[in-house]
Amino acid sequence: MSLQDTFSDAPEVRPGPITGRETPAELLAKAFPAYVGRQVRTAWQLMRRCAGSEHTVFLTLSGAMTPAGLHRSCLIPLIERGLVDVVTTTGANLYHDAHRVIGHAIREINPAAGDTALREARIIRIYDLGMDEQVLLDTDQLFEQLLQRPEFQRPLTTPRLHWLLGKALYELEQRLGVTEPSLLSAAYAADVPIFVGAPQDGSIFLTVVKLQALLGDAFGFRLDAAADVFEMAALQWQVQQAGDTAVWILGGGVPKNYTLQGEPTLSQIFELDARGFDVDLQFCVDPVDNGALSSCPAGEGHTWGKVSAACVETSSVYVHADLTAVVPWLVHGLLSEDARRPLKRLFRQLDGAVEALRADIAPLAAGVKGYAGPPTPGGTMTRSWIQEKTARWDADKARVVGGAPEGALDLPTYKAGDLLPGEWWRVTEGGRTVGYGWLENTWGDAEILLAVDAEHQGHGVGSFILDHLEQEAAARGLNYLYNVVQHGHPKRQEVTHFLQTRGFAANAEGQLRRQVSATT
């Protein structure tokens, strides 16, 4: 087809008069035919497509958007309706969001009021927004109290840190009668992971610095940066294999790059066949010719493998506009059509995604000099596989096995000292028991059980146990490994996926089975 033929088939620019009776969708369709207006219309069309499909949506949020209230007007409604599945933002956005939880206000002010006068009055300014300095001091106290709780005293990634903070804020909001949730608590309730690519650049982490400096080793929280990047890549790898993916970029900066770098992590670093995001829509005021990542359009991102070729050709747009002036209209358009989807609850799938990616990149290990297995939380402690000659119920089993979520295991009630059936092995790191493996010979097959301490889940312990159980089964001349995932298991889908990615297949009796390798 010639260029002239293509041009002749293009839509004619001929908008009708606005009547005031149009729905948001009708207005966007007929009154935004050109320039930035058409960019806005294209963004609306792409968002609408994602909302009506199974696209997994990663949303990035940059700039002082929680002080501006964009999370309450737009982001939380999208999360609650299942339209956003993963969020990447800044530590500042999560910090400033907590002000309102403890009763403080952010107010509209005149940006020309005079900054020296504002400083004397102890009023903090973010362009045309203001808050009393006491807001910051009280919020620092809030996070200082939360971060000293026992559940934070271990290495954590940002989605795991923010899930715990979200849980704490959710409970606080319930006690205080807060009716409008914070972003952290809304994401916790929907199991939406929140990543922050530069957490040290924000006041929550300044409180971490304070606690570490003053308390030393008594403050156990550490940020596991390598695991953080791995978890982002693992989630993207999992959902990319399951279907289409989309990235909605609200602003530029670190959140944008941190989300998009998941694809080069998979393809460039781990040598996997990752195709990149299928939909890419961006809202930013930066010019595209300054070389900054914030202004990088989808086509430039495609050269890095961040988005697919089809995305560049038919499913991307760069909206040159302040997102606070545009996004509320688009969200209104989506919700006016009652757009909603079932919650994907990807935080619950994080451990399974990590284990699956570890399995998929395992063949690379032979080419890495000095490789000694996947990293463990907080360091490189040696794992030990120790058989218990006479297995009895003890405090460690009560903690690791008995501490499994309700419905996860079908076990009798044991008392301390009770003899246990089958063969048991414990996994230790640095002298601490972090997991158990169990095997019982059933008519020539090996029924198995794996249990991992909650603090060490997602760090390769499950794969370590499974590999050793197969070695034990092979040494005993057994034919198959099999496991039954209980119907009441709260993570039944994730555990099933973990086993299936390791070669287990379901049979008619509901067992997941895999033939024991003769070379194990």
C-alpha positions, 0 to 999 in steps of 0.5 A, spaced: 500 500 500 502 506 498 503 512 502 498 516 499 493 510 500 495 510 507 494 517 508 487 517 505 485 511 510 487 515 516 481 518 520 479 525 518 480 531 523 472 533 524 470 534 531 463 535 533 461 541 537 461 539 545 454 539 548 455 538 555 452 531 555 458 527 553 460 521 557 468 522 559 469 516 553 465 520 548 469 526 549 475 523 549 473 520 542 471 526 539 474 532 542 482 530 542 484 529 535 491 533 535 497 535 538 498 533 546 490 532 546 491 526 541 496 523 546 491 524 551 486 520 547 491 515 545 493 514 553 486 513 554 485 508 549 491 504 552 489 504 559 482 502 557 485 496 553 489 494 559 483 495 564 478 490 559 484 485 559 488 481 563 494 485 562 499 485 568 500 493 570 506 496 573 505 503 575 510 508 576 509 514 580 514 520 581 514 527 584 511 529 590 504 526 588 502 524 595 502 531 598 498 533 592 493 527 593 494 524 587 494 517 590 487 518 593 484 521 587 487 516 582 492 511 585 488 508 590 481 507 586 485 503 581 488 499 586 482 497 589 479 495 583 484 491 580 487 495 575 494 496 578 498 490 580 505 493 582 507 500 584 514 503 584 515 510 587 519 514 591 520 513 599 518 521 599 511 519 597 510 514 602 513 518 607 509 524 606 502 520 605 503 518 612 502 525 615 494 525 614 494 518 617 496 521 624 491 527 623 496 532 620 494 537 614 497 539 607 494 545 605 494 550 599 499 556 599 501 561 595 508 559 592 510 567 592 508 568 599 516 568 600 520 563 602 524 566 608 518 568 611 515 561 610 521 558 614 521 563 619 514 561 620 516 553 620 512 552 614 515 547 609 513 548 602 512 544 596 511 549 590 504 551 592 503 546 597 505 547 605 505 543 611 507 545 618 514 543 620 511 539 626 508 534 621 515 532 619 517 531 626 511 527 628 511 522 622 519 521 623 516 519 630 511 514 627 516 511 623 521 510 628 516 506 633 514 502 627 521 500 625 523 498 631 518 492 632 520 485 631 518 483 625 523 489 622 529 486 625 532 482 619 534 483 612 528 486 607 527 488 600 523 494 599 516 490 597 517 486 604 518 492 608 512 496 605 508 490 606 510 490 613 509 498 614 502 497 610 500 492 615 502 497 621 498 503 618 492 499 616 492 497 623 493 504 626 488 506 621 483 501 624 484 504 631 484 511 629 477 510 625 481 513 619 476 512 613 481 514 607 486 509 607 494 511 605 497 508 599 501 503 604 495 500 607 491 500 601 497 496 597 497 492 603 490 490 603 490 488 596 497 485 596 500 490 591 507 490 591 510 497 592 518 497 590 522 503 591 528 504 587 532 509 591 529 508 598 535 511 601 533 518 598 527 519 603 525 520 610 523 513 612 530 511 610 533 517 614 530 514 620 533 507 619 540 511 619 538 514 625 536 507 628 542 504 626 547 509 628 544 509 635 542 502 636 548 499 632 547 491 632 540 491 636 537 494 630 537 488 625 533 491 619 538 491 613 536 493 606 537 487 601 538 491 595 540 485 590 534 481 592 530 487 591 532 488 584 531 480 583 524 480 586 522 485 581 525 481 575 522 475 578 515 478 578 516 481 571 518 474 568 513 470 571 507 475 569 510 475 562 510 468 561 503 468 563 500 473 559 501 481 557 504 486 561 503 494 561 507 499 564 504 506 566 509 511 567 507 517 571 513 522 571 520 519 570 526 519 575 528 512 578 521 509 579 521 509 571 528 506 570 527 501 576 521 498 573 524 498 566 530 495 568 527 488 570 527 487 562 535 488 561 536 484 568 532 478 565 535 478 558 542 482 558 544 479 565 540 472 566 540 471 558 533 469 558 528 470 552 524 476 555 520 480 550 519 487 554 513 490 556 507 490 551 504 496 553 508 503 555 504 509 556 508 515 559 506 522 562 512 527 563 514 534 561 521 533 559 523 534 552 526 527 549 532 530 546 536 531 553 538 524 554 535 523 560 532 517 562 525 521 564 524 523 557 526 516 554 520 514 549 518 507 548 522 507 542 528 508 545 527 503 551 526 498 545 533 498 543 535 496 550 529 491 550 525 494 555 519 494 551 517 489 545 517 491 538 509 491 537 509 495 543 513 501 540 509 500 533 501 500 536 501 500 544 505 506 546 504 513 547 508 519 551 504 524 553 507 531 554 504 534 560 504 535 567 500 528 570 496 532 575 493 536 570 491 529 566 491 523 570 485 525 574 481 525 567 483 519 565 481 515 571 475 518 571 473 516 564 475 509 566 471 509 573 465 512 569 465 505 565 465 501 572 472 498 570 474 493 575 478 486 575 479 481 580 485 482 584 492 479 582 495 479 589 502 479 586 505 480 593 503 473 595 506 470 589 513 473 590 516 467 593 514 463 588 516 468 582 523 468 586 524 461 586 522 460 579 527 465 576 532 462 580 530 455 577 530 458 570 537 461 571 540 455 574 544 453 568 548 459 568 551 457 575 556 453 571 559 459 568 560 463 574 567 463 577 566 461 584 559 460 584 557 457 591 549 457 590 544 462 591 545 468 596 542 467 603 538 473 607 544 478 610 550 474 607 553 468 604 552 463 610 553 456 609 547 451 608 547 444 611 543 438 610 543 434 616 539 428 617 535 426 624 536 419 626 531 419 631 526 425 629 522 428 635 517 434 635 521 440 638 522 447 639 525 448 632 519 444 628 514 447 632 517 454 629 518 452 622 513 446 621 508 448 626 509 456 624 506 454 617 500 458 615 493 455 617 491 450 612 498 449 609 499 442 612 495 436 614 499 434 620 497 431 627 497 435 633 504 433 636 507 434 643 514 436 645 518 429 645 513 425 640 517 421 635 515 423 628 514 418 622 518 418 616 525 421 615 527 428 617 532 432 615 533 439 617 537 445 614 541 450 618 545 456 616 550 459 621 547 454 626 540 456 626 535 451 623 531 455 617 527 449 614 526 442 614 525 436 609 521 430 610 520 423 606 516 417 607 517 411 602 510 409 600 510 403 595 516 405 592 515 412 591 517 418 596 512 422 599 515 429 601 514 435 605 518 442 605 517 447 610 521 453 610 522 458 616 518 465 614 524 469 615 528 465 609 522 464 604 524 467 597 532 465 598 532 459 595 531 454 601 525 451 598 529 449 592 535 447 596 531 442 600 527 439 594 534 438 591 536 434 597 530 430 597 531 428 590 538 426 592 535 422 598 530 418 594 535 416 588 539 413 593 534 409 596 532 407 589 525 410 589 521 412 583 517 418 584 517 424 588 510 426 590 506 432 594 499 434 595 498 441 596 492 442 601 486 445 598 486 450 604 493 452 603 493 460 603 498 460 598 496 453 594 497 457 587 504 459 589 506 452 591 503 449 586 507 453 581 513 452 585 513 445 584 510 445 577 516 449 574 520 444 577 517 439 573 512 436 577 505 434 574 498 433 577 495 426 576 488 424 577 489 423 585 491 430 586 498 429 587 504 433 584 509 428 581 516 428 578 520 422 576 526 421 580 532 423 576 537 417 575 543 422 575 541 425 581 
